[in-house]
Amino acid sequence: MRIGVVVNPIAGMGGRVGLKGTDGKVAEARARGAEPRSPNRARRALSQLFDAAPDAEILAWGGGMGASIARDVGFDPTVLGEPDADETSAADTIAAAEAFAEADVDLVLFVGGDGTAADVAEALDGSDVPMLGVPAGVKVYSSVFAVSPEDAAHIVTSFERTEAREVMDIDEDDYREGEVHPELRAVAHVPVAEDLQSSKQTSGGTVEALAAGVADDINSGDGVTYVLGPGSTVGAVKSELGIDGSALGVDVYRDGDVLARDATADEILANLGDENVIVVTPIGGQGFIFGRGNPQLSPEVIRRCDVSVVASRSKLDSIPVLRVDTDDTDLDEELRGWTKVRVGRVERRMMKIE
């Protein structure tokens, strides 16, 4: 098997520091202390791939765009090119994917987010070469990604056929203003597998009674710090509390006061108290409660909090299981199992976290 590997080394950097993406914000992300996320995600996927298929032929783009990580885990990659500058760009990703297609690879494995997926799909347009994503971005709306880096490696070594799947992306500037308008960017050939995530669904049904019940509990929790995650469902809770919360960010609330609005991971940690609760809702159609769209909820934050999952009944009807992908495999394992999801003013439903 010949696999083309390309890594977007800056994908996801803006997440922990509250930028909701990295497009046009790399310098600001670094100024806020952001650290690269995608290299570790790539290393997890390629390490698992090496364990399963050490004889796989790896074609890669130079340096941090794949070659160095492939070597680190044991592969001897063939390097087809190098990024044009120290700061990589979409043009580098496109050049890499085009070179892989010309080299007749069996699959392009890319590491990044929706923007990277769109770049790879553009480069492969007109070819029969399939693509598969290792999720590393802040927003991961497309259905061309594996659920986790390890799942990506499993799919690479086991798929037998492909199907057409959607590549979606959103305008990050609109996203930062609380508006989500996913756009279809491409349709790509993707391996058929159970371990692929679905496209994000944006409708979740009515949540008025649910929001009112959660708000009542929060208002009765003296001294408890609530970390209110992004999304329309938790947004309804914020409205019930009468606060001007961020629609797609994370807000920290205690005893009637907003301690931090649209907070970064460090700001959340700085405002936690003795008793803390994260209120989070799963992404419609995908089921992720951590690891997609809310990287501010870092492993350090999650470990200091209890977790309360809330969702409308209609949203849960479209989700077979809940998922976590926190960048901390030990924490992911601790979170897995059965949990109660609040679906009404008092009603709960049991759901499994995988």
C-alpha positions in Angstrom: 0.0 0.0 0.0 1.2 3.5 -1.0 0.0 6.2 1.3 0.6 9.9 0.9 0.9 11.8 4.2 0.5 15.5 4.6 0.2 17.4 7.9 -1.1 20.9 8.4 1.3 21.9 11.3 -0.8 24.9 12.4 -4.2 23.2 12.3 -6.1 23.6 15.6 -3.6 26.0 17.2 -6.3 28.7 17.8 -8.6 26.4 19.8 -7.2 26.3 23.3 -6.6 30.1 23.2 -10.2 30.9 22.3 -9.7 31.9 18.6 -12.1 29.3 17.3 -9.8 28.5 14.4 -6.4 29.4 13.0 -7.2 30.9 9.6 -5.4 34.2 9.4 -4.7 34.0 13.1 -1.5 32.1 13.5 0.6 35.0 14.8 -2.2 35.9 17.3 -2.5 32.3 18.4 1.3 32.1 19.0 1.2 35.5 20.9 -1.4 34.0 23.2 0.8 31.0 23.9 -0.8 28.5 21.6 1.0 25.2 20.9 0.7 23.1 17.8 -1.9 20.3 18.1 -1.6 18.5 14.8 1.9 17.0 15.1 0.9 14.9 18.1 -2.3 13.9 16.3 -0.3 12.9 13.3 2.2 11.0 15.5 -0.6 9.0 17.1 -2.1 8.0 13.8 1.3 7.1 12.1 2.5 5.2 15.2 -0.6 3.1 15.1 -0.2 2.6 11.4 3.4 1.5 11.8 2.4 -1.1 14.4 -0.3 -2.5 12.0 1.5 -2.1 8.7 5.3 -1.5 9.1 5.9 -2.3 5.4 3.5 0.3 4.1 5.1 2.7 1.6 4.9 6.2 2.9 5.2 9.2 0.6 5.3 12.5 2.5 5.8 16.2 2.3 9.0 17.6 3.9 9.7 18.5 7.5 6.8 19.2 9.8 4.3 18.5 7.0 4.7 14.8 7.5 8.2 13.5 6.7 9.8 14.1 10.1 6.9 12.6 12.0 6.8 9.5 9.8 10.5 9.0 10.5 10.0 9.4 14.2 7.6 6.5 14.4 9.8 4.1 12.3 8.9 4.7 8.6 11.4 5.6 5.9 9.3 8.0 3.9 9.9 9.1 0.3 9.8 12.9 0.4 8.2 14.3 -2.7 8.7 18.0 -1.9 9.1 20.7 0.7 7.0 23.7 1.9 7.9 26.9 0.2 8.5 28.8 3.5 8.8 28.3 7.2 5.2 29.3 7.6 3.2 26.7 5.7 0.1 27.5 3.6 -2.9 26.0 1.8 -0.7 26.1 -1.4 1.7 23.7 0.3 -1.1 21.3 1.2 -2.5 21.4 -2.4 1.0 20.9 -3.9 1.5 17.8 -1.7 -1.8 16.2 -2.5 -1.3 16.9 -6.2 2.1 15.2 -6.0 0.6 12.2 -4.2 -2.0 11.8 -6.9 0.6 11.9 -9.7 2.6 9.3 -7.8 -0.4 7.0 -7.9 -0.9 6.6 -4.1 -3.7 4.4 -2.8 -4.8 7.0 -0.3 -4.0 10.5 0.9 -3.9 10.6 4.7 -4.1 14.2 5.9 -4.0 15.8 9.3 -5.9 19.0 9.9 -9.4 20.5 9.9 -12.1 21.4 7.4 -9.9 23.9 5.6 -7.2 21.3 5.1 -9.8 18.9 3.9 -11.1 21.4 1.3 -7.5 21.9 0.1 -6.8 18.2 -0.3 -10.2 17.6 -2.0 -9.4 20.5 -4.5 -6.1 18.9 -5.3 -7.6 15.4 -5.8 -10.5 16.6 -7.8 -10.7 14.7 -11.1 -8.7 11.7 -9.7 -9.9 8.5 -8.2 -7.5 8.8 -5.2 -9.4 8.6 -1.9 -8.6 10.8 1.1 -9.0 10.4 4.8 -8.6 12.9 7.6 -7.1 12.7 11.0 -9.1 15.4 12.9 -6.9 18.2 14.3 -8.8 21.4 13.6 -11.0 23.4 15.8 -14.1 23.0 13.7 -14.5 19.6 12.0 -17.8 19.6 10.2 -16.9 17.4 7.2 -17.6 13.7 7.0 -14.2 12.8 5.6 -12.5 12.4 9.0 -11.9 9.4 11.2 -13.3 9.6 14.7 -9.8 9.5 16.2 -6.2 9.3 15.1 -6.1 5.6 16.0 -9.3 5.0 14.0 -7.7 6.6 11.0 -4.9 4.1 11.1 -7.3 1.2 11.4 -9.3 2.5 8.4 -6.2 2.8 6.3 -5.2 -0.8 6.8 -8.7 -2.3 6.5 -10.9 -0.5 4.0 -11.9 -2.2 0.8 -14.0 0.4 -1.0 -14.8 4.1 -1.0 -17.8 6.3 -1.2 -18.6 9.9 -1.9 -18.7 12.1 1.2 -19.1 15.8 1.8 -16.3 18.3 2.6 -17.8 21.2 4.5 -16.3 24.4 5.8 -17.4 27.7 7.4 -16.2 31.3 7.4 -14.1 31.6 10.6 -14.7 35.3 10.9 -18.5 34.7 11.0 -17.9 31.8 13.4 -16.0 34.1 15.8 -19.1 36.4 15.7 -21.3 33.5 16.7 -22.7 32.7 13.2 -22.4 29.2 11.7 -23.1 28.8 7.9 -21.5 25.6 6.7 -20.9 25.5 3.0 -20.3 22.5 0.8 -16.8 22.8 -0.6 -16.3 19.5 -2.3 -17.4 15.9 -2.6 -14.5 13.4 -2.1 -13.8 9.7 -2.3 -13.4 8.4 1.2 -13.0 4.9 2.6 -16.1 3.1 3.7 -15.8 2.5 7.5 -17.7 2.5 10.7 -15.1 4.7 12.3 -15.9 7.8 10.2 -17.6 10.8 11.8 -20.8 12.2 10.2 -21.3 15.7 8.9 -22.3 18.1 11.7 -26.1 18.6 12.0 -27.0 22.1 13.1 -30.7 21.5 14.2 -31.5 20.0 17.6 -35.2 20.6 18.3 -36.8 22.6 21.1 -34.8 23.1 24.3 -36.9 25.6 26.3 -37.9 23.2 29.1 -34.5 21.7 29.2 -32.8 25.1 29.4 -35.2 26.3 32.1 -34.5 23.2 34.3 -30.7 23.5 33.9 -30.8 27.3 34.7 -32.9 26.5 37.9 -30.2 24.1 39.0 -27.4 26.5 38.3 -29.1 29.3 40.2 -29.5 27.0 43.2 -25.9 26.0 43.2 -24.3 28.4 45.7 -20.5 28.6 45.3 -20.5 26.2 42.3 -18.5 27.4 39.2 -20.2 26.5 36.0 -18.2 26.2 32.7 -20.8 26.7 30.0 -19.8 25.3 26.7 -20.6 26.4 23.1 -23.7 25.6 21.0 -27.3 26.6 20.7 -28.5 24.2 23.5 -26.2 25.6 26.2 -26.8 29.0 24.6 -30.5 28.6 25.6 -29.3 27.9 29.2 -27.3 31.2 29.1 -30.3 33.1 27.9 -32.4 31.6 30.8 -29.7 32.8 33.2 -30.0 36.3 31.7 -26.4 36.6 30.8 -24.7 37.8 27.6 -22.8 34.6 26.9 -20.8 33.9 23.8 -22.8 31.8 21.3 -19.9 29.6 20.2 -17.4 30.2 23.0 -17.0 29.0 26.6 -18.2 31.2 29.5 -17.5 30.8 33.2 -20.4 31.6 35.6 -20.7 31.6 39.4 -23.4 33.0 41.8 -25.0 35.3 39.2 -21.8 36.6 37.7 -20.0 35.9 34.5 -16.3 35.5 35.5 -15.0 35.0 32.0 -16.7 35.4 28.6 -15.5 33.5 25.6 -12.7 32.2 27.8 -9.4 30.5 26.8 -8.3 27.3 28.5 -6.0 29.2 30.8 -8.8 31.8 31.7 -11.1 28.9 32.6 -8.5 27.3 34.8 -7.9 30.6 36.5 -11.6 31.1 37.4 -12.4 27.6 38.7 -13.3 27.1 42.3 -13.6 24.2 44.8 -16.6 22.8 43.0 -16.9 23.0 39.2 -19.3 21.7 36.6 -18.9 21.7 32.8 -22.3 22.0 31.0 -21.8 20.7 27.5 -24.0 19.5 24.6 -23.0 16.9 21.9 -22.5 18.0 18.3 -25.6 17.0 16.3 -25.0 14.0 14.0 -21.5 13.3 15.4 -22.0 12.9 19.2 -18.8 14.6 20.3 -19.0 16.2 23.7 -15.3 17.0 23.9 -12.8 17.4 21.1 -14.8 19.1 18.4 -15.6 22.8 18.6 -14.7 23.2 22.2 -10.9 22.8 22.6 -10.9 25.5 25.3 -12.2 22.6 27.5 -8.7 21.2 27.8 -7.9 18.0 29.6 -6.7 20.1 32.5 -10.1 21.8 32.7 -12.1 18.6 32.4 -10.1 16.9 35.1 -11.1 19.6 37.6 -14.8 19.5 36.8 -17.9 17.3 37.0 -19.5 17.0 33.6 -23.2 17.6 32.8 -24.4 16.6 29.3 -27.5 18.3 28.0 -29.3 17.7 24.7 -32.8 17.8 23.1 -34.5 14.5 22.5 -34.4 15.0 18.8 -30.6 15.6 18.8 -30.1 12.4 20.8 -32.3 10.5 18.4 -29.7 11.2 15.6 -26.7 10.1 17.8 -26.1 6.4 18.5 -23.3 7.1 21.1 -21.5 10.1 22.6 -17.8 10.5 21.7 -14.7 12.1 23.3 -11.4 13.0 21.7 -9.6 15.3 24.2 -5.9 14.8 23.1 -5.4 12.8 26.3 -6.0 9.1 25.7 -6.0 8.3 29.4 -8.7 10.9 30.0 -10.7 9.7 27.1 -10.7 6.2 28.6 -11.8 7.6 32.0 -14.7 9.4 30.4 -16.0 6.4 28.5 -18.9 4.4 29.8 -22.6 5.2 30.5 -23.7 8.7 31.5 -27.0 10.5 32.1 -28.0 13.1 29.5 -30.5 15.7 30.5 -33.2 16.0 27.9 -35.9 18.0 29.7 -36.7 20.0 32.8 -36.2 16.8 34.9 -35.9 14.0 32.4 -32.7 12.1 31.7 -31.6 9.5 29.2 -28.8 7.1 29.5 -26.2 7.3 26.7 -22.9 5.5 26.2 -19.7 7.5 25.8 -17.2 5.8 23.4 
